[in-house]
Amino acid sequence: MEYFCMNFGSQTEVFGSDQGDKNSREGDHKVAAAKPMTLQDRILQIDHIQARRFTKLTGDSVDIATQGIIRHLRACARMDVNPDASAVREIIDDALNGRRVFAETSNDLLAA
C-alpha cells in the first residue's frame, strides 16, 4: 500500500493506492507512513501538462479548479481507481471558463 496525505485548510485527507507488494503475504499488511503532498505535486503525478496549466491559473479560477480536482481525487480514492488526466483537464478548462461543474453526491441529493 502506498499512502499520501494532503492538507485542505483544517482538514487532512489521506489517499491510498494498492500497488501490490511482492514481499507481502496474505494476512501480513505493511503500511507506509503518509507523506505530506501539495495539490500541485499530486496533479504533477497525474499529468505534467495539466500541472503546468494549473500553475498558470489565478483568482477565482484557481479556487474552482482546486475544489473540482479535490472532489475528483476523493471520488477516485473512494472507488479505488486511478485519477483520470482527462477529467483533470476538463476541470481546469471549466475553471478557466468560470464554471463550477461537479457530480452530485448522495449528501447533495438529500439536502435538496
Secondary structure, 3 states (H helix, E strand, C coil): CEEEEEEECCEEEEEEECCCCCCCCCCCCCCCCCEECCHHHHHHHHCHHHHHHHHCCCCHHHHHHHHHHHHHHHHHHHHCCCCCHHHHHHHHHHHHCCCCCCCCCHHHHHHC
